Amino acid sequence: MRYKYKTNGVCSIEISFDIEENVITNVEFLGGCNGNLKAISKLIDGQTVEYIEEKLSGNLCGRRNTSCADQLAKAVRKAYEESKIKS
């Protein structure tokens, strides 16, 4: 299932990815630091929601209280919880 998440408080405006059970693939960021976000997408491709949360949750960007990586952790958790409700 393809999932789109509108980010909050970061340069990227949207994150989209595929989720099957608790595995995340094909992560794409709209906006943000292109090179860094492409690297993050490659590194977490095929990983579980729990792994992504463990590695990326709480990462901050400058003075902001979040980051694109932190937003990704929030997005995958939200997608996972919503997918459980739909099943």
Backbone torsions as a table, in degrees:
resi	resn	phi	psi	omega
1	MET	NA	132.3	176.6
2	ARG	-83.8	136.1	-177.8
3	TYR	-128.7	139.0	176.2
4	LYS	-120.8	137.5	-177.6
5	TYR	-129.6	124.0	175.5
6	LYS	-81.8	120.4	-176.9
7	THR	-77.0	167.8	-178.8
8	ASN	-140.4	124.3	173.4
9	GLY	81.8	15.1	-179.5
10	VAL	-134.1	171.3	-178.1
11	CYS	-70.6	-38.0	176.9
12	SER	-70.7	147.8	-177.2
13	ILE	-105.5	-16.6	-179.1
14	GLU	-157.0	147.0	173.8
15	ILE	-124.2	131.0	174.8
16	SER	-125.0	149.5	-178.3
17	PHE	-164.8	165.6	174.3
18	ASP	-99.0	142.4	176.8
19	ILE	-132.4	128.6	174.2
20	GLU	-131.4	114.1	-169.4
21	GLU	58.1	-113.5	178.5
22	ASN	-116.3	22.4	-178.6
23	VAL	-106.8	132.5	-175.8
24	ILE	-108.2	133.2	176.9
25	THR	-140.5	166.2	172.6
26	ASN	55.1	48.3	-179.8
27	VAL	-74.8	132.1	176.5
28	GLU	-135.7	134.6	176.5
29	PHE	-105.4	140.3	173.5
30	LEU	-104.2	112.1	-175.9
31	GLY	87.0	-177.5	178.9
32	GLY	89.0	-168.9	-178.5
33	CYS	-80.7	95.7	-169.7
34	ASN	-49.3	-53.6	-177.2
35	GLY	-62.3	-47.4	-179.5
36	ASN	-63.9	-41.3	-177.8
37	LEU	-72.0	-32.2	173.7
38	LYS	-64.9	-39.4	179.1
39	ALA	-64.8	-46.0	178.1
40	ILE	-58.6	-44.2	-179.5
41	SER	-58.3	-42.7	179.6
42	LYS	-68.2	-40.4	-176.6
43	LEU	-68.2	-31.0	-176.5
44	ILE	-101.2	-0.6	-179.7
45	ASP	-60.1	126.6	179.8
46	GLY	85.2	5.0	-179.8
47	GLN	-90.8	163.6	179.8
48	THR	-83.8	162.0	175.7
49	VAL	-56.2	-44.6	-177.1
50	GLU	-63.3	-41.8	179.0
51	TYR	-63.5	-45.8	-179.2
52	ILE	-62.1	-44.6	177.6
53	GLU	-60.4	-45.6	-178.4
54	GLU	-59.8	-41.3	-175.8
55	LYS	-83.0	-33.8	-169.1
56	LEU	-112.0	-21.5	-177.5
57	SER	-63.3	132.9	177.6
58	GLY	89.2	-5.9	175.2
59	ASN	-67.1	134.3	-177.6
60	LEU	-112.4	157.7	178.6
61	CYS	-119.7	108.7	-179.7
62	GLY	58.4	-130.4	-179.1
63	ARG	-87.8	-1.8	-179.0
64	ARG	-73.0	155.7	179.0
65	ASN	-92.5	17.6	178.3
66	THR	-156.1	-177.3	175.6
67	SER	-155.4	172.6	177.1
68	CYS	-62.8	-37.8	177.9
69	ALA	-64.3	-44.3	177.6
70	ASP	-62.7	-40.8	178.0
71	GLN	-63.9	-36.7	176.5
72	LEU	-62.9	-43.4	177.7
73	ALA	-59.5	-42.3	178.0
74	LYS	-65.3	-40.8	-177.7
75	ALA	-64.1	-44.9	-177.5
76	VAL	-68.1	-35.9	176.9
77	ARG	-64.6	-45.5	-179.8
78	LYS	-61.9	-44.9	179.5
79	ALA	-61.7	-42.6	-179.9
80	TYR	-62.4	-47.4	-179.7
81	GLU	-62.5	-42.2	179.3
82	GLU	-66.7	-35.8	179.7
83	SER	-67.8	-32.1	177.8
84	LYS	-68.1	-35.9	179.5
85	ILE	-68.3	-39.7	-178.4
86	LYS	-71.4	-23.7	-177.2
87	SER	-80.7	NA	NA
